[in-house]
Amino acid sequence: MVKEILLSELPVGRCGRVVSLRAKGMTRRRLLELGLVPETKIKTIRYSPLGDPTLFQFRGTLIALRWEEARQVLVSLESL
C-alpha cells in the first residue's frame, strides 16, 4: 500500500510523487503552471529558519512554497 501525505508533511530529504491538487482557483492555476501535475517527482530540500516557506526540488528547479500552498498538494511517498 502506498502512503499518501500532504506535501507540507514530506520530511527533508524525502521524495514523493504528486497524486493530486486540492487547491482551487488561482492557487491551483499557479501550482499547475509551476509544473506540479500528477506523477511529478518532488523532494523536500530544506525548511526556512522560521519554518515557512519550504524549499522543494522538482522538474530540475528549486521552488519555495508556503505552508498553505504545500498543504494543497497530495503526494505519495517514494520508497527509500
A tleap script that builds the chain and sets N, CA, C and O, in Angstrom:
source leaprc.protein.ff14SB
mol = sequence {
  NMET VAL LYS GLU ILE LEU LEU SER GLU LEU
  PRO VAL GLY ARG CYS GLY ARG VAL VAL SER
  LEU ARG ALA LYS GLY MET THR ARG ARG ARG
  LEU LEU GLU LEU GLY LEU VAL PRO GLU THR
  LYS ILE LYS THR ILE ARG TYR SER PRO LEU
  GLY ASP PRO THR LEU PHE GLN PHE ARG GLY
  THR LEU ILE ALA LEU ARG TRP GLU GLU ALA
  ARG GLN VAL LEU VAL SER LEU GLU SER CLEU
}
set mol.1.N position { 0.829 -1.187 0.000 }
set mol.1.CA position { 0.000 0.000 0.000 }
set mol.1.C position { 0.875 1.252 0.000 }
set mol.1.O position { 1.834 1.338 0.766 }
set mol.2.N position { 0.557 2.196 -0.832 }
set mol.2.CA position { 1.308 3.441 -0.944 }
set mol.2.C position { 0.728 4.451 0.039 }
set mol.2.O position { -0.482 4.672 0.090 }
set mol.3.N position { 1.622 5.058 0.819 }
set mol.3.CA position { 1.176 6.047 1.790 }
set mol.3.C position { 1.099 7.416 1.118 }
set mol.3.O position { 2.051 7.852 0.470 }
set mol.4.N position { -0.031 8.085 1.275 }
set mol.4.CA position { -0.222 9.423 0.731 }
set mol.4.C position { -0.272 10.435 1.864 }
set mol.4.O position { -0.955 10.236 2.869 }
set mol.5.N position { 0.468 11.525 1.683 }
set mol.5.CA position { 0.521 12.593 2.678 }
set mol.5.C position { 0.445 13.936 1.958 }
set mol.5.O position { 0.523 14.003 0.731 }
set mol.6.N position { 0.294 14.986 2.731 }
set mol.6.CA position { 0.338 16.340 2.166 }
set mol.6.C position { 1.793 16.721 1.926 }
set mol.6.O position { 2.674 16.311 2.682 }
set mol.7.N position { 2.050 17.494 0.890 }
set mol.7.CA position { 3.414 17.927 0.591 }
set mol.7.C position { 4.024 18.672 1.774 }
set mol.7.O position { 5.231 18.587 1.997 }
set mol.8.N position { 3.227 19.385 2.518 }
set mol.8.CA position { 3.727 20.122 3.690 }
set mol.8.C position { 4.264 19.185 4.778 }
set mol.8.O position { 4.988 19.631 5.668 }
set mol.9.N position { 3.921 17.901 4.719 }
set mol.9.CA position { 4.368 16.910 5.711 }
set mol.9.C position { 5.545 16.071 5.222 }
set mol.9.O position { 6.062 15.247 5.976 }
set mol.10.N position { 5.978 16.263 3.975 }
set mol.10.CA position { 7.081 15.487 3.417 }
set mol.10.C position { 8.382 15.895 4.098 }
set mol.10.O position { 8.781 17.057 4.010 }
set mol.11.N position { 9.058 14.952 4.782 }
set mol.11.CA position { 10.280 15.299 5.517 }
set mol.11.C position { 11.424 15.739 4.600 }
set mol.11.O position { 11.472 15.365 3.428 }
set mol.12.N position { 12.330 16.528 5.143 }
set mol.12.CA position { 13.514 16.963 4.406 }
set mol.12.C position { 14.295 15.735 3.945 }
set mol.12.O position { 14.528 14.801 4.712 }
set mol.13.N position { 14.691 15.760 2.677 }
set mol.13.CA position { 15.469 14.668 2.112 }
set mol.13.C position { 14.636 13.545 1.505 }
set mol.13.O position { 15.181 12.671 0.832 }
set mol.14.N position { 13.342 13.554 1.729 }
set mol.14.CA position { 12.468 12.511 1.182 }
set mol.14.C position { 11.849 12.952 -0.128 }
set mol.14.O position { 11.665 14.143 -0.378 }
set mol.15.N position { 11.533 11.975 -0.956 }
set mol.15.CA position { 10.903 12.222 -2.256 }
set mol.15.C position { 9.488 11.675 -2.273 }
set mol.15.O position { 9.151 10.731 -1.559 }
set mol.16.N position { 8.681 12.289 -3.099 }
set mol.16.CA position { 7.319 11.821 -3.302 }
set mol.16.C position { 6.898 12.099 -4.729 }
set mol.16.O position { 7.619 12.747 -5.488 }
set mol.17.N position { 5.726 11.605 -5.086 }
set mol.17.CA position { 5.152 11.868 -6.405 }
set mol.17.C position { 3.797 12.525 -6.207 }
set mol.17.O position { 2.997 12.090 -5.379 }
set mol.18.N position { 3.551 13.569 -6.971 }
set mol.18.CA position { 2.285 14.282 -6.869 }
set mol.18.C position { 1.149 13.340 -7.270 }
set mol.18.O position { 1.190 12.706 -8.324 }
set mol.19.N position { 0.135 13.263 -6.406 }
set mol.19.CA position { -1.051 12.456 -6.669 }
set mol.19.C position { -2.163 13.358 -7.187 }
set mol.19.O position { -2.784 13.072 -8.211 }
set mol.20.N position { -2.410 14.457 -6.463 }
set mol.20.CA position { -3.464 15.383 -6.866 }
set mol.20.C position { -3.282 16.731 -6.175 }
set mol.20.O position { -2.514 16.870 -5.224 }
set mol.21.N position { -4.015 17.716 -6.687 }
set mol.21.CA position { -4.039 19.040 -6.078 }
set mol.21.C position { -5.409 19.267 -5.459 }
set mol.21.O position { -6.436 18.991 -6.079 }
set mol.22.N position { -5.414 19.771 -4.232 }
set mol.22.CA position { -6.668 20.089 -3.545 }
set mol.22.C position { -7.027 21.554 -3.720 }
set mol.22.O position { -8.137 21.972 -3.389 }
set mol.23.N position { -6.092 22.330 -4.238 }
set mol.23.CA position { -6.270 23.779 -4.388 }
set mol.23.C position { -7.327 24.095 -5.435 }
set mol.23.O position { -7.619 23.291 -6.321 }
set mol.24.N position { -7.882 25.276 -5.308 }
set mol.24.CA position { -8.878 25.770 -6.263 }
set mol.24.C position { -8.448 27.160 -6.751 }
set mol.24.O position { -7.607 27.812 -6.134 }
set mol.25.N position { -9.023 27.589 -7.837 }
set mol.25.CA position { -8.827 28.951 -8.329 }
set mol.25.C position { -7.400 29.275 -8.714 }
set mol.25.O position { -6.702 28.466 -9.326 }
set mol.26.N position { -6.978 30.481 -8.341 }
set mol.26.CA position { -5.665 30.985 -8.732 }
set mol.26.C position { -4.523 30.178 -8.119 }
set mol.26.O position { -3.476 30.023 -8.747 }
set mol.27.N position { -4.706 29.666 -6.912 }
set mol.27.CA position { -3.655 28.852 -6.298 }
set mol.27.C position { -3.443 27.587 -7.115 }
set mol.27.O position { -2.303 27.206 -7.382 }
set mol.28.N position { -4.522 26.936 -7.513 }
set mol.28.CA position { -4.428 25.727 -8.336 }
set mol.28.C position { -3.722 26.042 -9.660 }
set mol.28.O position { -2.849 25.297 -10.107 }
set mol.29.N position { -4.110 27.139 -10.264 }
set mol.29.CA position { -3.509 27.524 -11.542 }
set mol.29.C position { -2.007 27.753 -11.386 }
set mol.29.O position { -1.220 27.299 -12.217 }
set mol.30.N position { -1.609 28.454 -10.327 }
set mol.30.CA position { -0.190 28.733 -10.096 }
set mol.30.C position { 0.592 27.439 -9.898 }
set mol.30.O position { 1.666 27.272 -10.475 }
set mol.31.N position { 0.067 26.525 -9.090 }
set mol.31.CA position { 0.760 25.257 -8.852 }
set mol.31.C position { 0.898 24.445 -10.139 }
set mol.31.O position { 1.941 23.837 -10.381 }
set mol.32.N position { -0.142 24.432 -10.959 }
set mol.32.CA position { -0.075 23.724 -12.234 }
set mol.32.C position { 0.935 24.376 -13.172 }
set mol.32.O position { 1.677 23.682 -13.867 }
set mol.33.N position { 0.964 25.703 -13.195 }
set mol.33.CA position { 1.924 26.420 -14.043 }
set mol.33.C position { 3.363 26.170 -13.607 }
set mol.33.O position { 4.274 26.173 -14.435 }
set mol.34.N position { 3.570 25.955 -12.316 }
set mol.34.CA position { 4.906 25.625 -11.819 }
set mol.34.C position { 5.330 24.222 -12.235 }
set mol.34.O position { 6.518 23.898 -12.204 }
set mol.35.N position { 4.372 23.388 -12.624 }
set mol.35.CA position { 4.684 22.026 -13.047 }
set mol.35.C position { 4.274 20.955 -12.068 }
set mol.35.O position { 4.657 19.796 -12.226 }
set mol.36.N position { 3.495 21.316 -11.050 }
set mol.36.CA position { 3.035 20.326 -10.070 }
set mol.36.C position { 1.794 19.606 -10.606 }
set mol.36.O position { 0.666 19.860 -10.183 }
set mol.37.N position { 2.044 18.713 -11.536 }
set mol.37.CA position { 0.982 17.903 -12.126 }
set mol.37.C position { 1.150 16.472 -11.633 }
set mol.37.O position { 2.239 16.104 -11.192 }
set mol.38.N position { 0.096 15.653 -11.695 }
set mol.38.CA position { 0.212 14.262 -11.231 }
set mol.38.C position { 1.420 13.547 -11.839 }
set mol.38.O position { 1.757 13.721 -13.010 }
set mol.39.N position { 2.057 12.734 -10.989 }
set mol.39.CA position { 3.245 11.929 -11.298 }
set mol.39.C position { 4.553 12.708 -11.276 }
set mol.39.O position { 5.606 12.131 -11.547 }
set mol.40.N position { 4.521 14.003 -10.962 }
set mol.40.CA position { 5.755 14.778 -10.848 }
set mol.40.C position { 6.500 14.347 -9.594 }
set mol.40.O position { 5.926 14.311 -8.506 }
set mol.41.N position { 7.784 14.020 -9.747 }
set mol.41.CA position { 8.612 13.655 -8.602 }
set mol.41.C position { 9.068 14.936 -7.915 }
set mol.41.O position { 9.505 15.879 -8.575 }
set mol.42.N position { 8.965 14.969 -6.585 }
set mol.42.CA position { 9.311 16.170 -5.817 }
set mol.42.C position { 10.062 15.779 -4.559 }
set mol.42.O position { 9.773 14.750 -3.947 }
set mol.43.N position { 11.020 16.598 -4.178 }
set mol.43.CA position { 11.857 16.329 -2.999 }
set mol.43.C position { 11.885 17.565 -2.112 }
set mol.43.O position { 12.014 18.686 -2.605 }
set mol.44.N position { 11.764 17.363 -0.811 }
set mol.44.CA position { 11.903 18.453 0.149 }
set mol.44.C position { 13.387 18.680 0.396 }
set mol.44.O position { 14.103 17.762 0.795 }
set mol.45.N position { 13.848 19.902 0.159 }
set mol.45.CA position { 15.270 20.226 0.319 }
set mol.45.C position { 15.558 20.789 1.706 }
set mol.45.O position { 16.440 20.295 2.408 }
set mol.46.N position { 14.813 21.827 2.102 }
set mol.46.CA position { 15.024 22.396 3.445 }
set mol.46.C position { 13.862 23.301 3.837 }
set mol.46.O position { 13.116 23.812 3.002 }
set mol.47.N position { 13.751 23.473 5.154 }
set mol.47.CA position { 12.787 24.419 5.712 }
set mol.47.C position { 13.516 25.732 5.951 }
set mol.47.O position { 14.717 25.727 6.222 }
set mol.48.N position { 12.820 26.849 5.857 }
set mol.48.CA position { 13.449 28.125 6.181 }
set mol.48.C position { 13.659 28.177 7.697 }
set mol.48.O position { 13.048 27.398 8.428 }
set mol.49.N position { 14.511 29.081 8.176 }
set mol.49.CA position { 14.778 29.154 9.617 }
set mol.49.C position { 13.512 29.339 10.466 }
set mol.49.O position { 13.452 28.848 11.593 }
set mol.50.N position { 12.521 30.030 9.946 }
set mol.50.CA position { 11.288 30.230 10.702 }
set mol.50.C position { 10.215 29.199 10.345 }
set mol.50.O position { 9.095 29.267 10.851 }
set mol.51.N position { 10.561 28.236 9.466 }
set mol.51.CA position { 9.645 27.156 9.137 }
set mol.51.C position { 8.765 27.383 7.915 }
set mol.51.O position { 8.110 26.447 7.457 }
set mol.52.N position { 8.730 28.588 7.380 }
set mol.52.CA position { 7.883 28.865 6.225 }
set mol.52.C position { 8.528 29.973 5.415 }
set mol.52.O position { 8.781 31.039 5.977 }
set mol.53.N position { 8.809 29.794 4.145 }
set mol.53.CA position { 8.421 28.706 3.264 }
set mol.53.C position { 9.391 27.525 3.324 }
set mol.53.O position { 10.381 27.547 4.055 }
set mol.54.N position { 9.081 26.499 2.539 }
set mol.54.CA position { 9.905 25.300 2.421 }
set mol.54.C position { 10.418 25.222 0.986 }
set mol.54.O position { 9.706 25.556 0.039 }
set mol.55.N position { 11.664 24.776 0.844 }
set mol.55.CA position { 12.292 24.660 -0.463 }
set mol.55.C position { 12.109 23.247 -1.006 }
set mol.55.O position { 12.435 22.267 -0.335 }
set mol.56.N position { 11.587 23.151 -2.224 }
set mol.56.CA position { 11.357 21.870 -2.883 }
set mol.56.C position { 12.108 21.838 -4.207 }
set mol.56.O position { 12.347 22.876 -4.825 }
set mol.57.N position { 12.478 20.625 -4.637 }
set mol.57.CA position { 13.117 20.444 -5.922 }
set mol.57.C position { 12.230 19.559 -6.789 }
set mol.57.O position { 11.843 18.467 -6.372 }
set mol.58.N position { 11.906 20.025 -7.989 }
set mol.58.CA position { 11.160 19.221 -8.946 }
set mol.58.C position { 11.364 19.787 -10.337 }
set mol.58.O position { 11.573 20.987 -10.511 }
set mol.59.N position { 11.300 18.919 -11.312 }
set mol.59.CA position { 11.480 19.305 -12.721 }
set mol.59.C position { 12.737 20.143 -12.951 }
set mol.59.O position { 12.725 21.090 -13.738 }
set mol.60.N position { 13.822 19.787 -12.257 }
set mol.60.CA position { 15.108 20.436 -12.468 }
set mol.60.C position { 15.253 21.828 -11.889 }
set mol.60.O position { 16.174 22.555 -12.263 }
set mol.61.N position { 14.373 22.214 -10.990 }
set mol.61.CA position { 14.465 23.554 -10.405 }
set mol.61.C position { 14.144 23.516 -8.914 }
set mol.61.O position { 13.586 22.541 -8.409 }
set mol.62.N position { 14.500 24.575 -8.231 }
set mol.62.CA position { 14.187 24.729 -6.814 }
set mol.62.C position { 13.097 25.783 -6.680 }
set mol.62.O position { 13.203 26.875 -7.239 }
set mol.63.N position { 12.054 25.450 -5.937 }
set mol.63.CA position { 10.922 26.357 -5.737 }
set mol.63.C position { 10.585 26.392 -4.248 }
set mol.63.O position { 10.500 25.350 -3.599 }
set mol.64.N position { 10.394 27.593 -3.714 }
set mol.64.CA position { 9.958 27.741 -2.324 }
set mol.64.C position { 8.440 27.905 -2.316 }
set mol.64.O position { 7.891 28.767 -3.000 }
set mol.65.N position { 7.777 27.062 -1.529 }
set mol.65.CA position { 6.322 27.142 -1.381 }
set mol.65.C position { 5.977 27.414 0.074 }
set mol.65.O position { 6.607 26.870 0.981 }
set mol.66.N position { 5.005 28.229 0.288 }
set mol.66.CA position { 4.499 28.476 1.637 }
set mol.66.C position { 3.729 27.251 2.120 }
set mol.66.O position { 3.254 26.439 1.326 }
set mol.67.N position { 3.620 27.142 3.429 }
set mol.67.CA position { 2.934 26.014 4.047 }
set mol.67.C position { 1.518 25.879 3.503 }
set mol.67.O position { 1.062 24.771 3.220 }
set mol.68.N position { 0.830 26.988 3.358 }
set mol.68.CA position { -0.558 26.967 2.881 }
set mol.68.C position { -0.660 26.401 1.467 }
set mol.68.O position { -1.625 25.708 1.146 }
set mol.69.N position { 0.322 26.689 0.628 }
set mol.69.CA position { 0.326 26.125 -0.726 }
set mol.69.C position { 0.696 24.649 -0.705 }
set mol.69.O position { 0.070 23.833 -1.382 }
set mol.70.N position { 1.719 24.310 0.076 }
set mol.70.CA position { 2.197 22.919 0.130 }
set mol.70.C position { 1.140 21.970 0.687 }
set mol.70.O position { 1.124 20.790 0.335 }
set mol.71.N position { 0.266 22.467 1.544 }
set mol.71.CA position { -0.758 21.574 2.096 }
set mol.71.C position { -1.916 21.341 1.125 }
set mol.71.O position { -2.851 20.603 1.436 }
set mol.72.N position { -1.853 21.962 -0.035 }
set mol.72.CA position { -2.867 21.761 -1.071 }
set mol.72.C position { -2.457 20.683 -2.074 }
set mol.72.O position { -3.192 20.391 -3.018 }
set mol.73.N position { -1.256 20.084 -1.859 }
set mol.73.CA position { -0.725 19.079 -2.786 }
set mol.73.C position { -0.646 17.741 -2.062 }
set mol.73.O position { -0.020 17.638 -1.007 }
set mol.74.N position { -1.277 16.718 -2.626 }
set mol.74.CA position { -1.236 15.367 -2.073 }
set mol.74.C position { -0.152 14.593 -2.807 }
set mol.74.O position { -0.136 14.558 -4.037 }
set mol.75.N position { 0.768 13.962 -2.048 }
set mol.75.CA position { 1.868 13.189 -2.654 }
set mol.75.C position { 1.893 11.781 -2.088 }
set mol.75.O position { 1.436 11.533 -0.972 }
set mol.76.N position { 2.437 10.859 -2.882 }
set mol.76.CA position { 2.692 9.506 -2.397 }
set mol.76.C position { 4.177 9.416 -2.076 }
set mol.76.O position { 5.006 9.907 -2.842 }
set mol.77.N position { 4.519 8.794 -0.954 }
set mol.77.CA position { 5.907 8.672 -0.546 }
set mol.77.C position { 6.637 7.712 -1.458 }
set mol.77.O position { 6.107 6.658 -1.809 }
set mol.78.N position { 7.857 8.070 -1.846 }
set mol.78.CA position { 8.731 7.191 -2.613 }
set mol.78.C position { 9.453 6.274 -1.646 }
set mol.78.O position { 9.743 6.669 -0.517 }
set mol.79.N position { 9.746 5.065 -2.071 }
set mol.79.CA position { 10.492 4.119 -1.244 }
set mol.79.C position { 11.922 4.604 -1.069 }
set mol.79.O position { 12.492 5.249 -1.950 }
set mol.80.N position { 12.489 4.279 0.091 }
set mol.80.CA position { 13.882 4.671 0.345 }
set mol.80.C position { 14.830 3.704 -0.309 }
set mol.80.O position { 16.046 3.868 -0.207 }
savepdb mol mol.pdb
quit
